[in-house]
Amino acid sequence: MTLDVAEVCVAYDTDADHFAVELAKLDELVSDGIVERSGTRINVPEQSRTFVRSVCAVFDAYMANGEARFSKAS
């Protein structure tokens, strides 16, 4: 339940700045204690695992464009 966005970007030959907006959106989840974040490293602690869908939704391109076809995680 840990991911380093910068490492993923290196693997897919893109820049971590590509996800700057999404990383900023995680700040609300950080303040709620759902996510721990250090730079581009994201961690969902054990006690927050039931909210992992909400964390993933931040990075969902379809939801960002209002094109969600499935139930919305909030």
C-alpha positions as CSV (number, residue, x, y, z in Angstrom):
1,M,0.0,0.0,0.0
2,T,3.0,2.3,-0.7
3,L,3.8,3.9,-4.0
4,D,6.4,6.3,-5.1
5,V,5.0,8.3,-8.0
6,A,8.5,9.4,-9.1
7,E,9.6,5.8,-9.4
8,V,6.6,4.9,-11.5
9,C,7.2,7.9,-13.7
10,V,10.8,6.8,-14.3
11,A,9.5,3.3,-15.3
12,Y,7.1,4.9,-17.8
13,D,9.4,7.6,-19.0
14,T,7.4,10.6,-17.8
15,D,8.0,13.4,-15.3
16,A,6.6,13.3,-11.8
17,D,5.3,16.8,-12.4
18,H,2.7,15.2,-14.6
19,F,0.9,14.2,-11.4
20,A,1.4,17.5,-9.5
21,V,-2.3,18.3,-9.4
22,E,-3.2,14.8,-8.2
23,L,-0.5,14.9,-5.5
24,A,-1.9,18.3,-4.3
25,K,-5.4,16.7,-4.1
26,L,-4.1,14.1,-1.7
27,D,-3.5,16.9,0.9
28,E,-7.1,16.6,2.1
29,L,-6.7,12.9,2.6
30,V,-3.4,13.5,4.4
31,S,-5.1,16.0,6.8
32,D,-7.8,13.4,7.4
33,G,-5.2,10.8,8.3
34,I,-6.1,8.5,5.4
35,V,-2.9,8.9,3.5
36,E,0.7,9.5,4.6
37,R,2.8,11.4,2.1
38,S,6.4,12.4,1.8
39,G,7.2,14.1,-1.4
40,T,6.1,11.8,-4.2
41,R,5.9,8.8,-1.9
42,I,2.3,7.8,-0.9
43,N,1.4,5.3,1.9
44,V,-2.0,4.1,3.0
45,P,-1.7,3.0,6.6
46,E,-3.2,-0.2,7.8
47,Q,-6.1,1.5,9.6
48,S,-7.1,3.4,6.4
49,R,-7.1,0.5,3.9
50,T,-10.9,0.6,3.7
51,F,-10.5,4.0,2.0
52,V,-8.0,3.0,-0.6
53,R,-10.6,3.4,-3.4
54,S,-10.9,7.1,-2.5
55,V,-7.1,7.4,-2.7
56,C,-7.0,5.7,-6.1
57,A,-9.9,7.9,-7.3
58,V,-7.6,11.0,-7.1
59,F,-5.6,9.5,-10.0
60,D,-8.6,8.3,-12.0
61,A,-8.6,10.2,-15.3
62,Y,-12.2,9.3,-16.1
63,M,-13.4,10.8,-12.9
64,A,-11.4,14.0,-13.4
65,N,-13.2,14.5,-16.8
66,G,-16.6,13.7,-15.4
67,E,-16.8,10.5,-17.4
68,A,-17.1,8.1,-14.5
69,R,-19.1,5.0,-15.5
70,F,-18.9,3.2,-12.1
71,S,-19.9,4.2,-8.6
72,K,-18.0,7.2,-7.3
73,A,-15.7,6.8,-4.3
74,S,-15.9,9.7,-1.9
